[in-house]
Amino acid sequence: MIEGISHITFVVRDLEKATCFWQTVFDAEEVYASGDDTHSVAREKFFVVGNLWIAIMEGTPRLDKSYDHIAFKITDEQYDDYAQQIKTAGVETIPSRSRIEGEGRSLYFYDYDNHLFEIHTGTLDERLNKYNAAG
């Protein structure tokens, strides 16, 4: 039986630039850096964000941009602070999709390697309730 997500890995062009992104935007705590020792397929770093294990690995990132993304849950009170951190990182943001009132606020943004992220204030239950009410 699946217990949850073990970790999420992102392939990045520049480990140091990606480290700055993760620490600036998500307050990520770096817990491992391989340096020149590669125990995996490439140099890598591990971070903890909330209770998630995030890995970044040096390589050739995706060239295209897609809507595939990971959404990080935040409170509505934290939204403006995170929006400022994203602005400080200088990354590209994209407009949010149209929303039903009350399903939460979102901000979508790309990192330097075309990975799409979202900060989101809502929950699954809130969204399902709003969708059901809208018919």
N, C-alpha and C positions, 0 to 999 in steps of 0.2 A: 504494500500500500504506500502510495506517495505521502510523505510527511510534509512536504512544502518545497520551496525552491532552495537548492543548495547554494548556488552562486550564479551570478550573471557576468559574462565576459564580453568585453568590447575590444575590438582590434583598433589600434590607434597608430597614427604615423609617428607621433612624438610623445614619448612617455612623460617628459617633464611638462610639456604644454597641457597634456591631458590631466596630469596631477593637479596643476593649477586650476583647471576647469572644475574638477571634482571637489577640490577643497574650497574654492570660491563659491560655487553654486550650491553644493550639498553639504558643506561642512564635513566632508569625508575625513575620516581618521585613517591615515596610512599605517598599515600594520605589517607590511612586507614589501621589500624591493629586492629583486633577484640580482641586480647589478649585472655583472658579466656572466654570472652563473645561471645557466638556463636548465632548470629541472623540467621544464615543459618544452614547448616548441619554439619559444622565443623569450626575450627579456620580458618581465612582467612586474606588476605591482598589485597588491591587494589592499582594499579599503573596506572599512565598515561605514555604512550609511544607515542610520536607524539600527535595525537589527539584520540588515542585508550584507552579505559578502559580495563585494563588487571587485572584479578583476579587470585590469587593463593589460593588454598584451601588444607588444610592438609588432607591426606588420603593415600590410596594405589594406587600408579600410575600404569600405564600400564607396563606389564612385557616385552612385545615384542617391537621391533623397526619396524616401517613401513615407507612408503614413504609419508603418510599423513603429511602435514606440513603447516605452515603459513610462507609466504614470506613477509618480510618487505622491502619496497622500500627505496632505498638510491640513492644518486648521484654517478656517476663514481668517482668523486673526493673524496668521503667519503669512498670508498671501502677499501683502505689500512688501514685507521684508524679503521674501524670496524673489519677487519680481525685481527688486532693486539689486539683489545679488546676481541675477541673470543679466541685468543691464550692465553691471560692473564687469562681468566676464566678457562683454562685447560680442556675444554670440547672436546669431540670427533667430528672431522670433517669427512665428507665423500666426495669422489670425485664428482664433478659436472657431470651432464649428458652431452653427446655430444651436441654441440650447433651450430646453423647456425651463421656465422659471422654477428655481428651487433645486435643480439637480447638481448644483455646485459650480464653482468657478474654476477655470482652467487657463493655464498659460503654456503654450507649446514652443519649444525651442530646440535648435540643432546644436550639437557640440561642433568642434572643429573638424570632425571626421564624418559628418553627415548622419550621425545617430540622432534620432528624434526622441525628445523627452517631453514629459508633461508634468506640471505640478497641478494637483487637483484637490479641491476642498470637499468633494462629496463622497458618499459611500455607495456601495452596490444597492443596499436596501433603499436609500433615498432615490436613486435613479429608477429602480424598478417601480417604486410607489408612484413616482411622477409619470413614468411611461404608462402605467396601468390607468392612472387617472385621466391621462390625455386621450386614452382610447386607442 
